[in-house]
Amino acid sequence: MYDFTPLNGLDRSDSSKWELMRKQNPHTGPDIVPLSVADMEFALAPEIRQGLMEYLETVVPGYGNLSPSYYSAVCSWMTKRHNWNIDPQWIVPSNGVVPALFHCVDAFSEPGEGVIIMPPAYPPFYRAVTLNRRKTTVCPLVIRNGRYEMDFELLKTLLDDRNNTLLLFCSPHNPVGRVWEKAELETFSGLCLKSGVTVISDEIHNDLLLDKRPHLVLPEISAELAEKTVVCTAPSKTFNTAGFQTSNIIISNPHLRKKYQEAAQRRSAGVELNIIGAKACELAYTKAEPWLDALLPVLEANRDFTETFIASRIPGIKVFRTEGTYLQWWDCRGLGMDSGDLERFMTEKALLFLDEGYIFGQEGRGFERINLAAPRPILEEALSRLEKAVKGR
Ligand SMILES: Cc1ncc(COP(=O)(O)O)c(C=O)c1O
């Protein structure tokens, strides 16, 4: 019913990822597809496209107001996909999770205080901290038995320091692709509860769970921690609608919600959601679930294909298993290049445009993040180019 194969007919002229590729290597031919920034090289779900076209036939685009059907679409989705019953009043719409992270740092910490993040980490986590003049406190993930885990010992020490008042958590984790298990989340929440920290749980990748894993929403792990948690969600990763800039920040504690709303008002002058983005969100959550269910096996197959290809043909790279997200994290240190050489090798020799590991913090040096959400022939082509370039060194 859904076609995840063709690229023909997709308009990527306004894509930041494509533009970035042309900047990195102006000589890139038209047949090269970038595999960096986290959006997908797949067409919009037909249910959303059709619904938007019908909406545009009749809408009068004056100042908008989010209808009760918007809120009920978000609530039903959280119940259905995540077994999480939320009250519509908890939902604070935002024109992106990234702006919301910035508001949260402002709302829930003071200048000079420490904000804990777990690198390798999504670059705006760093910016939200430093541009708000807070101190970045890192609790790097550790690799055990070929898999990333949280360092609970270090986390406990950092949480004991009362100057660390806020923690930015990523679940599932971008870029390493971990889906945190119940026992890990319980230990994490136990430690957070013992300290005074407020937790911002960025769960934007929460629908992109591979191998039928469940996503465990942080507030469902502990009702007590729920009182100190802000959860960031959005349809944008799930349905490839990042350009519509619509996300939902879910805050059950009215005191935290008020603080967040005040910060958001102050910082973005109370800008409301764009009505087209809001309509796309409602359509996604009410009509496009079958599209998502068809997408997930495509992502799993791409993940398996890439893992097998690299394990059998490019021994200098080690692939970490993606459990959630459509991102895959490669340890390229076995290729024996420093991060500058690695970047040049990828963009000039292999013509691969990935996200360089160092943008996720110094723990990412020598690593690369590849976006697997592309038609299979694109990945096959890209990996063959890489194999050829590695063998030709
Ligand atoms: C962890 C994480 N948070 C937030 C975002 C982006 O959020 P938004 O586009 O809603 O600002 C991304 C995009 O890749 C992400 O990986």
The ligand as an SDF file (V2000), in Angstrom:
LIG
                    3D

 16 16  0  0  0  0  0  0  0  0999 V2000
   16.8540   14.1990   20.2920 C   0  0  0  0  0  0  0  0  0  0  0  0
   16.2720   15.2130   19.3560 C   0  0  0  0  0  0  0  0  0  0  0  0
   15.5560   16.2480   19.8410 N   0  0  0  0  0  0  0  0  0  0  0  0
   15.0210   17.1880   19.0310 C   0  0  0  0  0  0  0  0  0  0  0  0
   15.1780   17.1100   17.6610 C   0  0  0  0  0  0  0  0  0  0  0  0
   14.5870   18.1640   16.7750 C   0  0  0  0  0  0  0  0  0  0  0  0
   13.4240   18.6960   17.2850 O   0  0  0  0  0  0  0  0  0  0  0  0
   12.5940   19.8160   16.5240 P   0  0  0  0  0  0  0  0  0  0  0  0
   12.7680   19.6180   15.0610 O   0  0  0  0  0  0  0  0  0  0  0  0
   11.1840   19.5760   16.9820 O   0  0  0  0  0  0  0  0  0  0  0  0
   13.1040   21.1320   17.0030 O   0  0  0  0  0  0  0  0  0  0  0  0
   15.9110   16.0560   17.1200 C   0  0  0  0  0  0  0  0  0  0  0  0
   16.1380   15.9930   15.6790 C   0  0  0  0  0  0  0  0  0  0  0  0
   16.9190   15.2280   15.1750 O   0  0  0  0  0  0  0  0  0  0  0  0
   16.4640   15.0740   17.9790 C   0  0  0  0  0  0  0  0  0  0  0  0
   17.1650   14.0430   17.5130 O   0  0  0  0  0  0  0  0  0  0  0  0
  1  2  1  0
  2  3  1  0
  2 15  2  0
  3  4  2  0
  4  5  1  0
  5  6  1  0
  5 12  2  0
  6  7  1  0
  7  8  1  0
  8  9  2  0
  8 10  1  0
  8 11  1  0
 12 13  1  0
 12 15  1  0
 13 14  2  0
 15 16  1  0
M  END
$$$$
